[in-house]
């Protein structure tokens, strides 16, 4: 599908399109900020409070390297490209917002605690090395030299110096400030009841009894993307919520128990500058069930304790449930829908924070020029139609 004929705001034109974005997580706010910087008129609509959905729940790991898996080479290329953009993106966001976003670049560590873990770690390490990822193989002693509080029985580890982290909550607040500082209009607690489609072309969004006209509408609603009450049936993206239970413990920020992001066999641990230690996350196909469970929290605490035994003495600071936006093939959905003028920016699964710079810039470029950048062409919504045709 093409974008419908409308003015564009790339260099050399005098008019700018009006853009409506539905969803004020990091993806919606990031796209809105990029467009506002380019001179576009942008309004973002969020049914709740900005950034309090999937973005609020995320651990903020920028883990293109250690999370690379066989069968996901196209996604790996996308993740690595966005990871490369993160340092510059961080500087721009912090300068626009006026405060830091908790970016940390110590790197990430993945450990093996028994023989089976070592075999799995070695298999993934060899694949990741073949993909050109910068990794170091460590024995147990070397791993404990990096993190002294690791379990004494740790057998091996891989270290990724390029896998960093960011405080997702501070990032969301910064993008909100940057967007509004650039003149963007943010409508919180404002639900969109329908996308306004006239003769097959999207003309804006319906809010209450009013139509907010727009040349382009961007649907960036995360795990809530598949909404048949709002979108035309043909434009519904194959996105579902994937539940994740998480919790945080409180370390002494002056003497932290952990300094690197740590990926253990049954949990990951992410240290923050303020002393919080994020532990996550379960992976559950449970719809929008937002209840914490004893089994879920037990699994996380046991996994953290096996890797870092001293966590047993740390107080619990917070626990919560988040929902990842998972697509049918666990890759993002980026580009024009089957309705002219309606763009999708959804399905980022566990990579939403990592892919924020690239998604923001790529969708903005698509709107500004009418052409998708090469890096997102494989992730067009049209791939699902082609899959269906191939199977029929």
Long-range contacts (C-beta under 8 A, 24 or more apart in sequence): 1-336, 1-337, 1-338, 1-339, 1-340, 1-382, 2-336, 2-340, 2-370, 3-216, 3-336, 3-340, 3-341, 3-343, 3-366, 3-367, 3-370, 4-201, 4-202, 4-215, 4-340, 4-341, 6-215, 6-216, 6-341, 7-215, 8-367, 8-368, 8-369, 8-370, 9-35, 9-38, 9-39, 9-40, 9-367, 9-368, 10-38, 10-368, 10-369, 16-40, 16-41, 17-41, 17-214, 17-215, 17-216, 17-367, 18-42, 18-43, 18-213, 18-214, 18-215, 18-216, 19-43, 19-214, 19-215, 19-216, 19-217, 19-218, 19-367, 20-44, 20-45, 20-204, 20-205, 20-212, 20-214, 20-216, 20-217, 20-218, 21-45, 21-217, 21-218, 21-220, 22-192, 22-195, 22-205, 22-217, 22-218, 22-219, 22-220, 22-221, 22-230, 23-219, 23-220, 23-221, 23-222, 23-224, 24-50, 24-51, 24-176, 24-186, 24-188, 25-50, 25-51, 25-53, 25-54, 25-55, 25-172, 25-220, 25-222, 25-352, 26-51, 26-55, 26-168, 26-171, 26-172, 26-175, 26-352, 26-353, 26-356, 27-220, 27-222, 27-345, 27-346, 27-348, 27-352, 27-355, 27-356, 27-359, 27-360, 28-218, 28-220, 28-221, 28-345, 29-172, 29-175, 29-176, 29-178, 29-179, 30-175, 30-356, 30-357, 30-359, 30-360, 31-218, 31-220, 31-345, 31-359, 31-360, 31-363, 31-364, 32-179, 32-184, 33-96, 33-175, 33-178, 33-179, 33-182, 33-184, 33-360, 34-360, 34-361, 34-363, 34-364, 35-364, 35-367, 35-368, 36-179, 36-182, 36-183, 36-184, 37-182, 38-364, 38-368, 40-367, 40-368, 42-179, 42-184, 42-185, 43-184, 43-185, 43-186, 43-187, 43-212, 43-214, 44-179, 44-184, 44-185, 44-186, 44-187, 45-187, 45-190, 45-191, 45-192, 45-205, 45-207, 45-212, 46-186, 46-187, 46-188, 46-189, 46-190, 47-189, 47-190, 47-191, 47-192, 48-188, 48-189, 49-188, 49-189, 50-172, 50-176, 50-186, 50-188, 51-169, 51-172, 51-173, 51-175, 51-176, 53-222, 53-223, 53-224, 53-322, 53-323, 54-222, 54-223, 54-322, 54-323, 54-324, 54-325, 54-352, 55-168, 55-169, 55-171, 55-172, 55-222, 55-352, 55-353, 56-168, 56-169, 56-172, 56-322, 57-168, 57-244, 57-246, 57-320, 57-321, 57-322, 57-323, 58-168, 58-322, 58-352, 58-353, 59-165, 59-168, 59-246, 59-268, 59-270, 59-278, 59-280, 59-281, 60-102, 60-165, 60-166, 60-167, 60-168, 60-171, 60-270, 60-278, 60-353, 61-108, 61-163, 61-165, 61-261, 61-268, 61-270, 61-353, 61-354, 62-86, 62-163, 62-164, 62-165, 62-166, 62-353, 62-354, 63-108, 63-160, 63-163, 63-261, 63-263, 63-354, 64-133, 64-162, 64-163, 64-354, 65-108, 65-128, 65-133, 65-134, 65-135, 65-160, 65-162, 65-163, 66-108, 66-110, 66-128, 66-135, 66-158, 66-160, 66-163, 66-263, 67-350, 67-351, 68-124, 68-127, 68-128, 68-131, 68-133, 69-124, 69-127, 70-127, 72-330, 72-331, 73-131, 74-331, 74-378, 74-379, 75-330, 75-331, 75-351, 76-131, 77-375, 78-332, 78-355, 78-358, 78-375, 78-376, 78-379, 79-351, 79-354, 79-355, 80-133, 81-358, 81-375, 82-354, 82-355, 82-356, 82-357, 82-358, 82-359, 83-162, 83-163, 83-164, 83-354, 85-357, 85-358, 85-361, 86-164, 86-166, 86-354, 86-357, 89-356, 89-357, 90-166, 93-171, 93-174, 93-175, 93-178, 94-174, 96-174, 96-177, 96-178, 96-181, 96-182, 97-173, 97-174, 97-175, 97-177, 97-178, 97-181, 98-177, 99-170, 99-173, 99-174, 99-177, 100-170, 101-166, 101-167, 101-170, 101-171, 101-174, 102-165, 102-166, 102-167, 102-170, 102-171, 102-272, 102-273, 103-164, 103-165, 103-166, 103-167, 104-164, 104-165, 104-166, 104-271, 104-273, 105-164, 106-164, 106-259, 106-260, 106-261, 107-159, 107-160, 107-161, 107-162, 107-163, 107-164, 107-260, 107-261, 108-159, 108-160, 108-163, 108-164, 108-165, 108-260, 108-261, 108-262, 108-263, 109-143, 109-146, 109-147, 109-157, 109-158, 109-159, 109-160, 109-260, 109-261, 109-262, 109-263, 110-157, 110-158, 110-159, 110-160, 110-262, 110-263, 110-264, 111-143, 111-150, 111-154, 111-156, 111-157, 111-262, 111-263, 111-264, 111-265, 111-307, 112-154, 112-155, 112-156, 112-157, 112-265, 113-151, 113-153, 113-154, 113-155, 113-264, 113-265, 113-306, 113-307, 114-155, 115-155, 117-155, 117-156, 117-265, 118-155, 118-156, 121-156, 121-157, 121-158, 122-156, 124-158, 125-158, 128-158, 133-160, 133-162, 134-160, 134-161, 134-162, 135-159, 135-160, 136-161, 146-260, 147-258, 147-259, 147-260, 147-262, 149-257, 149-258, 149-308, 149-309, 149-310, 150-262, 150-307, 150-308, 151-306, 151-307, 151-308, 151-309, 154-307, 159-260, 163-261, 164-261, 165-261, 165-270, 166-353, 167-272, 167-273, 168-353, 171-353, 171-356, 192-230, 193-229, 193-230, 194-229, 194-230, 195-219, 195-230, 195-231, 195-232, 195-235, 195-339, 195-342, 197-232, 197-339, 197-342, 200-339, 200-340, 201-339, 201-340, 201-341, 202-339, 202-340, 202-341, 202-342, 203-341, 215-341, 216-341, 216-342, 216-343, 216-367, 217-341, 217-342, 217-343, 218-343, 218-344, 218-345, 218-363, 218-367, 219-337, 219-342, 219-343, 219-344, 219-345, 219-346, 220-345, 220-346, 221-346, 222-323, 222-325, 222-346, 222-348, 222-352, 223-288, 223-323, 223-324, 223-325, 223-326, 225-325, 225-333, 225-344, 225-346, 225-347, 232-338, 232-339, 234-337, 234-338, 234-339, 235-337, 235-338, 235-339, 235-342, 235-344, 237-327, 237-333, 237-337, 237-344, 237-346, 237-347, 237-381, 238-327, 238-328, 238-333, 238-347, 238-384, 239-325, 239-326, 239-327, 239-333, 239-346, 239-347, 240-285, 240-287, 240-325, 240-326, 241-287, 241-288, 241-323, 241-324, 241-325, 241-326, 242-283, 242-284, 242-285, 242-323, 242-324, 242-325, 242-326, 242-349, 243-282, 243-283, 243-284, 243-285, 243-286, 243-287, 243-288, 243-289, 243-290, 243-321, 243-322, 243-323, 244-280, 244-281, 244-282, 244-283, 244-284, 244-321, 244-322, 244-323, 244-324, 245-280, 245-281, 245-282, 245-284, 245-292, 245-293, 245-296, 245-297, 245-300, 245-319, 245-320, 245-321, 246-278, 246-279, 246-280, 246-281, 246-300, 246-319, 246-320, 246-321, 246-322, 247-278, 247-279, 247-280, 247-297, 247-300, 247-301, 247-316, 247-317, 247-318, 247-319, 247-320, 248-276, 248-277, 248-278, 248-279, 248-316, 248-317, 248-318, 248-319, 249-276, 249-277, 249-279, 249-311, 249-314, 249-315, 249-316, 249-317, 250-275, 250-276, 250-277, 250-314, 250-315, 250-316, 250-317, 251-275, 251-276, 251-277, 251-314, 257-308, 257-310, 257-311, 257-314, 258-308, 262-307, 262-308, 264-303, 264-304, 264-306, 264-307, 264-308, 265-303, 265-306, 265-307, 266-299, 266-300, 266-302, 266-303, 266-306, 267-299, 267-300, 267-303, 267-304, 267-307, 269-304, 269-307, 269-308, 276-317, 276-318, 277-311, 277-314, 279-303, 279-304, 279-311, 281-322, 288-323, 289-321, 290-321, 291-321, 292-319, 292-320, 292-321, 324-348, 324-349, 324-350, 324-352, 325-349, 325-352, 328-384, 328-387, 329-383, 331-379, 332-359, 332-379, 333-379, 333-380, 333-381, 334-359, 334-362, 334-363, 334-372, 334-376, 334-379, 334-380, 334-381, 335-366, 335-372, 335-376, 335-377, 335-379, 335-380, 335-381, 335-382, 336-366, 336-372, 336-380, 336-381, 336-382, 337-381, 338-381, 338-385, 343-367, 344-381
